[in-house]
Amino acid sequence: MARPRYRDRLPRVPPGRRGGALAIDFALIWLLSSFAGPFWQVPTYIGLWITVRILWVFRNQGQSLGRWALDMKVVDERYGRVPTLLALTRREAMIGLCTLLLVISLNNLITPNGVPNGAVLLAVVPLLGDMGLAFGDVQKRQAFHDRIAGTIVVQTRRGYSLDLKLRRLVVQFRQRVRR
């Protein structure tokens, strides 16, 4: 029996938009977890990441808040539907670990002496490496965590279209400035 070829028909999302959706989710989760004390911030971040990026996505047709804002969703590469809970967990565990390193590095950017600590920014390297594969993969646009989980990110009509609304505002602003 031949494999369905849904993945060839679904419109892919450019890596920049994917990064924007990840930034929205990351900022929301980081902001909420920052209200927990210093000791509880990491467990709170992990719990919120699981809630927003796995459970909510599983129940919300493959969309997190960031993906909903930018009109995209995660689907199974093979069948074109919402991935299984195991596939979402595998996918989000990898990207969640990369963003957790980013949270730790941002929280330790300033040392207790008040001196900037640039060495902790090396924690960004795993995130850049993971997402860098999506820029190199022109056909599938899969990051490393997508390849491991067997998922792809596709465009959808269901969402807020935040990127299109912002683009329209920028065009209007430029027109007003030129007058």
C-alpha positions, 0 to 999 in steps of 0.5 A: 500500500502506498503512503499518502502524499498529503505532505506534498500538497500542504503549504509550508510556512517560511522559517521566519514566521515559524520563529515568530510563532515560537517567539510569541509562545516563548515570551508568554511562557517566560513571562508567566514563569517569571512570576514564580520565585527563582527556585520555582521558575524552571519547574513552572516554565517546564509545566507551562511549556507542556501545557501550552505547547503539547496539551493545548496544541493537541486539543486545539487542532495543532495550534498554539497561541503563537501559531494561531496568531500567525495562521499555522499549525503542526501536522503529522508529516505522513497523514496531514492531521494533528500529530499524536500526543507522543509525537508532540511530546517528542517534538516539544521536548527537544525545542523546549529544552533549547528554549529552557537553556535560553531562559536560563541564559537570559536569567543569568545574563547579569551576574550578582556583581552587576557585570554582564555575562556574555558567556551564557549566550552560548546557550542559544547555540542549540536553538539556532542549530535546531532551527537552522535546519529549517532554513537549509531545507527548502522543500520540507522546511523541517527543523531538527525537532520536526524530523525527529517527531515526523511533523511539519508546520503548514499554513492554515486559514484558521487564526488571527493573521497577526503577521498580515495585519502588522505588514499592512500597518507598516505599509500604511505608516510608510505611505504616511511618512512619504506624504 
